[in-house]
Amino acid sequence: MSDTGLSRFLGGSPAQVLLRLVFLSFVVGIILSALNLDPLDLITMSIDFVERLWNMGFNALGRLGKYLVIGAMVVVPIWLVTRILAMGRNR
């Protein structure tokens, strides 16, 4: 009977899995209480972390864009002058 689809999916008999989950939930609950953490606090901290990463990413893209424009202000005119001079030599 331990070879049924449900047992394979759960990783053991339903009663054993339920007992393991109850035990692990109890242990994790004790640890979180000792650390003074609440599950909702963990969710809030995770959302804040993702938002900070998101904002840092767009700030980084903005800085990269700024560097691109500053560099282009120097590179494009020099490239344009060299292309114009090269056209004069090829004729």
C-alpha positions as a Markdown table, in Angstrom:
| # | Residue | x | y | z |
|---|---|---|---|---|
| 1 | Met | 0.0 | 0.0 | 0.0 |
| 2 | Ser | 3.0 | 2.3 | 0.4 |
| 3 | Asp | 3.5 | 2.3 | -3.3 |
| 4 | Thr | 0.3 | 4.2 | -4.1 |
| 5 | Gly | 0.5 | 7.5 | -6.0 |
| 6 | Leu | -0.4 | 9.5 | -3.0 |
| 7 | Ser | 2.3 | 7.9 | -0.9 |
| 8 | Arg | 4.9 | 8.5 | -3.6 |
| 9 | Phe | 3.8 | 12.1 | -3.9 |
| 10 | Leu | 3.9 | 12.7 | -0.2 |
| 11 | Gly | 7.1 | 10.8 | 0.4 |
| 12 | Gly | 5.6 | 8.3 | 2.8 |
| 13 | Ser | 2.3 | 7.4 | 4.3 |
| 14 | Pro | -0.1 | 10.3 | 4.9 |
| 15 | Ala | 0.0 | 9.7 | 8.7 |
| 16 | Gln | 3.8 | 9.7 | 8.8 |
| 17 | Val | 4.0 | 12.8 | 6.7 |
| 18 | Leu | 1.4 | 14.6 | 8.9 |
| 19 | Leu | 3.3 | 13.7 | 12.0 |
| 20 | Arg | 6.6 | 15.0 | 10.5 |
| 21 | Leu | 4.9 | 18.2 | 9.4 |
| 22 | Val | 3.4 | 18.8 | 12.9 |
| 23 | Phe | 6.8 | 18.2 | 14.5 |
| 24 | Leu | 8.7 | 20.4 | 12.1 |
| 25 | Ser | 6.0 | 23.2 | 12.5 |
| 26 | Phe | 6.4 | 23.0 | 16.3 |
| 27 | Val | 10.2 | 23.2 | 16.1 |
| 28 | Val | 10.1 | 26.1 | 13.6 |
| 29 | Gly | 7.5 | 27.9 | 15.7 |
| 30 | Ile | 9.7 | 27.7 | 18.8 |
| 31 | Ile | 12.7 | 29.0 | 16.8 |
| 32 | Leu | 10.8 | 31.9 | 15.4 |
| 33 | Ser | 9.4 | 32.8 | 18.8 |
| 34 | Ala | 12.9 | 32.7 | 20.3 |
| 35 | Leu | 14.1 | 35.0 | 17.5 |
| 36 | Asn | 11.0 | 37.2 | 18.1 |
| 37 | Leu | 9.9 | 36.8 | 14.5 |
| 38 | Asp | 6.4 | 36.7 | 13.2 |
| 39 | Pro | 5.5 | 35.1 | 9.9 |
| 40 | Leu | 3.9 | 38.3 | 8.7 |
| 41 | Asp | 7.1 | 40.1 | 9.6 |
| 42 | Leu | 9.0 | 37.7 | 7.4 |
| 43 | Ile | 6.6 | 38.3 | 4.5 |
| 44 | Thr | 7.0 | 42.1 | 5.0 |
| 45 | Met | 10.8 | 41.8 | 5.2 |
| 46 | Ser | 10.8 | 39.8 | 2.0 |
| 47 | Ile | 8.6 | 42.3 | 0.1 |
| 48 | Asp | 10.8 | 45.2 | 1.3 |
| 49 | Phe | 13.9 | 43.3 | 0.2 |
| 50 | Val | 12.5 | 42.7 | -3.3 |
| 51 | Glu | 11.4 | 46.4 | -3.6 |
| 52 | Arg | 14.9 | 47.6 | -2.6 |
| 53 | Leu | 16.4 | 45.3 | -5.2 |
| 54 | Trp | 14.0 | 46.6 | -7.8 |
| 55 | Asn | 14.7 | 50.2 | -7.0 |
| 56 | Met | 18.4 | 49.7 | -6.9 |
| 57 | Gly | 18.2 | 48.0 | -10.3 |
| 58 | Phe | 16.4 | 51.0 | -11.9 |
| 59 | Asn | 18.8 | 53.4 | -10.2 |
| 60 | Ala | 21.7 | 51.5 | -11.6 |
| 61 | Leu | 20.1 | 51.6 | -15.1 |
| 62 | Gly | 19.7 | 55.3 | -14.7 |
| 63 | Arg | 23.3 | 55.7 | -13.8 |
| 64 | Leu | 24.4 | 53.6 | -16.7 |
| 65 | Gly | 22.2 | 55.7 | -19.0 |
| 66 | Lys | 23.8 | 58.8 | -17.6 |
| 67 | Tyr | 27.3 | 57.4 | -18.2 |
| 68 | Leu | 26.3 | 56.4 | -21.8 |
| 69 | Val | 25.1 | 60.0 | -22.6 |
| 70 | Ile | 28.2 | 61.6 | -21.1 |
| 71 | Gly | 30.5 | 59.2 | -23.0 |
| 72 | Ala | 28.5 | 59.7 | -26.2 |
| 73 | Met | 29.0 | 63.5 | -26.0 |
| 74 | Val | 32.7 | 62.8 | -26.4 |
| 75 | Val | 32.8 | 59.7 | -28.6 |
| 76 | Val | 30.2 | 60.6 | -31.3 |
| 77 | Pro | 31.7 | 63.9 | -32.3 |
| 78 | Ile | 35.2 | 62.4 | -32.5 |
| 79 | Trp | 33.8 | 59.4 | -34.6 |
| 80 | Leu | 31.9 | 61.9 | -36.8 |
| 81 | Val | 35.1 | 63.9 | -37.5 |
| 82 | Thr | 37.2 | 60.8 | -38.2 |
| 83 | Arg | 34.5 | 59.5 | -40.6 |
| 84 | Ile | 34.4 | 62.9 | -42.4 |
| 85 | Leu | 38.2 | 63.0 | -42.6 |
| 86 | Ala | 38.3 | 59.4 | -43.9 |
| 87 | Met | 35.8 | 60.3 | -46.7 |
| 88 | Gly | 38.1 | 63.1 | -47.9 |
| 89 | Arg | 41.0 | 60.7 | -48.1 |
| 90 | Asn | 39.2 | 58.0 | -50.0 |
| 91 | Arg | 38.2 | 60.3 | -52.9 |
